[in-house]
Amino acid sequence: MPLLHSELGLPARLYDRPFGGARVQPRKRLQVAILALLAVALAAPEPCSSAHASAWELDPAATRIAFSVKNLSVAHVEGTFRLTSGRVVLDDGDLSRSTIEAVIDAGSVDTDEPERDAHLRSADFLDVTRYPTIAFRSTRIEQADGDHWKVTGDLTVRGTTRSVVLDVQRSTAEGSRASAHVSTTIERRDFGITYSGFAVGKQVAITIDAVGIKPPADAPPG
């Protein structure tokens, strides 16, 4: 998830350009996918009396992944990533034993500036030719307070895996659909993204509005 908008290292004039719509799709496909999955699991209905596991699939079309990075030329550079797939296996008897996995398309990074996006996909940043995806797998899920959960997991970006903590706020669950809001901040250099071009920030803020779908009871296992 090391693609920090401000660290793109492109000429200052590119960074000075505002980003239309400031779409949110963090380059960290892994984080994004992961966050989305976490959101879906936590947004699921309350545990029922008869413990059993249920699976939720993250909806790539409805899930929104965004990232923001500070820059000396402009206040912030914002962008989005596209979720490839995500799955949450919810343990209704003990949510702490649930699991979340997600995959993001690294090459989908979009900041509304073609030249900058091309640089972000290069070896200076995401190196999508060698590492086309970003992945996340949860290792621990615990309730912080009320509807807030802390999800710890392994995030892999550019072939480097680091432990990250996601803040998940359960939102709504209606029938076969659930949604949640996820946020976290990562240090791009932890993932080998050390490019030090013009006014590029090191901290990347990521937010995810995840939407999960619960397959029909008679659907074959994924």
C-alpha distance (Angstrom), angle and dihedral (degrees) to the residues before:
residue distance angle dihedral
M1 . . .
P2 3.67 . .
L3 3.82 98.0 .
L4 3.73 103.1 116.1
H5 3.74 112.4 -175.7
S6 3.76 94.0 -141.2
E7 3.76 91.8 50.5
L8 3.69 96.2 62.5
G9 3.73 91.1 109.1
L10 3.79 94.3 -141.9
P11 3.80 122.5 142.7
A12 3.79 114.2 -67.5
R13 3.80 90.8 -112.0
L14 3.78 90.3 66.2
Y15 3.77 93.1 52.1
D16 3.77 90.8 48.7
R17 3.77 90.7 61.9
P18 3.80 113.9 97.8
F19 3.77 116.6 -123.2
G20 3.74 112.4 -119.0
G21 3.75 111.2 -125.1
A22 3.81 90.3 -5.9
R23 3.75 90.9 -122.8
V24 3.74 117.2 -152.8
Q25 3.78 114.3 -132.7
P26 3.79 111.0 131.4
R27 3.73 113.3 -143.7
K28 3.70 86.2 -130.0
R29 3.67 96.9 93.6
L30 3.73 88.2 174.9
Q31 3.74 93.9 54.3
V32 3.68 91.5 42.2
A33 3.73 94.8 50.4
I34 3.72 90.5 43.5
L35 3.75 95.0 48.3
A36 3.72 90.9 48.6
L37 3.75 92.2 51.1
L38 3.76 91.4 49.1
A39 3.74 90.2 50.2
V40 3.77 91.8 53.2
A41 3.77 94.2 48.9
L42 3.78 93.9 48.2
A43 3.75 92.1 44.9
A44 3.78 92.2 56.3
P45 3.81 120.6 109.9
E46 3.81 120.2 -77.0
P47 3.81 115.7 -81.8
C48 3.77 113.5 -82.2
S49 3.80 125.2 -134.2
S50 3.80 94.0 -105.2
A51 3.79 105.3 63.9
H52 3.79 115.9 -134.4
A53 3.77 139.3 139.1
S54 3.78 123.2 -100.7
A55 3.80 129.0 -172.5
W56 3.80 128.5 -137.9
E57 3.79 125.3 -168.6
L58 3.79 118.6 -147.9
D59 3.82 113.0 -124.5
P60 3.86 108.1 -128.4
A61 3.79 92.1 -164.1
A62 3.81 95.7 52.5
T63 3.80 100.5 34.7
R64 3.82 114.9 94.6
I65 3.80 121.1 -154.8
A66 3.79 119.5 -172.4
F67 3.79 137.7 171.8
S68 3.79 136.0 -169.7
V69 3.81 132.5 -164.0
K70 3.78 130.5 -174.9
N71 3.78 118.3 -118.2
L72 3.79 133.7 -172.7
S73 3.80 92.3 -136.4
V74 3.79 96.5 48.6
A75 3.80 131.6 15.7
H76 3.79 93.8 -108.4
V77 3.77 140.6 -14.5
E78 3.79 112.8 -137.5
G79 3.77 133.0 -168.1
T80 3.77 147.1 152.1
F81 3.78 142.3 -125.3
R82 3.80 131.5 -152.6
L83 3.79 121.2 -121.3
T84 3.80 114.3 -129.8
S85 3.80 99.2 -171.3
G86 3.78 142.1 -27.7
R87 3.77 137.5 -174.7
V88 3.79 133.6 -171.0
V89 3.79 122.2 -167.8
L90 3.80 106.0 -161.1
D91 3.80 120.0 -156.4
D92 3.80 100.9 -150.9
G93 3.79 91.4 -164.8
D94 3.83 95.9 52.4
L95 3.82 118.4 11.3
S96 3.81 90.0 -165.9
R97 3.80 88.2 70.6
S98 3.79 94.1 53.7
T99 3.81 119.4 113.0
I100 3.78 133.4 -141.9
E101 3.80 129.4 -164.9
A102 3.80 130.5 174.6
V103 3.79 141.5 171.5
I104 3.81 127.0 -156.3
D105 3.79 130.0 -164.4
A106 3.82 103.8 -118.4
G107 3.77 91.8 -165.3
S108 3.81 91.3 59.5
V109 3.83 92.6 74.8
D110 3.79 107.3 136.9
T111 3.82 128.3 -176.1
D112 3.82 97.0 159.2
E113 3.80 90.6 -105.9
P114 3.85 112.8 98.6
E115 3.81 95.2 -162.0
R116 3.79 93.0 50.0
D117 3.80 92.3 44.6
A118 3.81 90.1 53.2
H119 3.81 89.3 52.6
L120 3.80 91.4 49.1
R121 3.81 89.6 54.1
S122 3.81 91.5 51.0
A123 3.81 128.6 92.7
D124 3.82 88.9 -91.8
F125 3.79 88.7 72.0
L126 3.82 129.8 -1.2
D127 3.80 96.7 0.2
V128 3.81 90.1 -153.1
T129 3.79 93.8 -178.4
R130 3.82 89.8 68.1
Y131 3.81 97.7 26.4
P132 3.83 108.9 32.4
T133 3.79 95.9 168.9
I134 3.79 142.3 44.6
A135 3.80 117.8 -145.8
F136 3.79 139.6 -164.1
R137 3.80 132.4 -168.7
S138 3.79 122.6 179.1
T139 3.81 121.1 -127.1
R140 3.82 101.0 176.8
I141 3.81 136.8 15.5
E142 3.79 121.5 -169.6
Q143 3.79 135.9 166.2
A144 3.81 113.4 -113.2
D145 3.82 98.2 -174.6
G146 3.76 136.9 -43.0
D147 3.81 108.4 -25.3
H148 3.82 94.1 -12.4
W149 3.79 121.4 104.7
K150 3.78 133.9 -176.9
V151 3.78 113.6 -140.6
T152 3.79 117.7 -168.5
G153 3.78 118.5 -165.7
D154 3.79 148.8 143.9
L155 3.78 115.1 -87.2
T156 3.79 118.2 -165.4
V157 3.79 120.2 -159.0
R158 3.81 125.2 164.1
G159 3.80 89.5 -5.0
T160 3.83 91.9 -57.4
T161 3.81 119.9 115.7
R162 3.81 122.9 -155.0
S163 3.79 133.9 167.4
V164 3.82 114.3 -107.9
V165 3.80 133.6 -179.7
L166 3.80 120.9 -136.7
D167 3.78 125.1 -159.1
V168 3.79 107.8 -142.3
Q169 3.78 124.5 -169.5
R170 3.76 113.8 -165.2
S171 3.76 110.5 -132.3
T172 3.77 120.8 172.1
A173 3.78 140.5 -23.7
E174 3.78 120.2 -165.9
G175 3.76 120.1 172.8
S176 3.79 108.9 -59.8
R177 3.85 95.8 -6.7
A178 3.80 130.8 74.1
S179 3.79 134.6 176.1
A180 3.80 137.6 -165.4
H181 3.80 141.9 171.0
V182 3.82 119.6 -122.1
S183 3.79 130.6 -172.8
T184 3.79 138.8 175.1
T185 3.81 141.6 150.6
I186 3.78 123.6 -134.3
E187 3.80 136.6 -172.2
R188 3.81 107.8 -124.4
R189 3.79 93.5 -153.1
D190 3.82 89.3 63.5
F191 3.81 86.2 69.7
G192 3.77 97.2 48.4
I193 3.79 95.9 -95.3
T194 3.77 98.3 132.1
Y195 3.81 101.3 149.5
S196 3.80 108.0 143.1
G197 3.76 103.4 -165.2
F198 3.78 126.9 148.9
A199 3.82 113.3 -33.7
V200 3.79 95.3 -29.7
G201 3.82 116.6 167.8
K202 3.80 123.5 -132.6
Q203 3.81 100.4 -150.9
V204 3.79 118.7 73.1
A205 3.80 119.9 -163.0
I206 3.79 115.0 -152.1
T207 3.79 129.2 -167.3
I208 3.77 127.2 -178.4
D209 3.79 130.7 -169.7
A210 3.77 101.1 -163.4
V211 3.78 129.0 -164.8
G212 3.79 120.8 -166.7
I213 3.78 131.5 -167.1
K214 3.78 124.4 -151.6
P215 3.83 110.2 -142.4
P216 3.82 118.1 -128.5
A217 3.81 113.8 -85.4
D218 3.80 90.4 -112.0
A219 3.82 94.4 49.9
P220 3.83 115.2 120.1
P221 3.84 115.2 -106.9
G222 3.80 114.7 -88.7
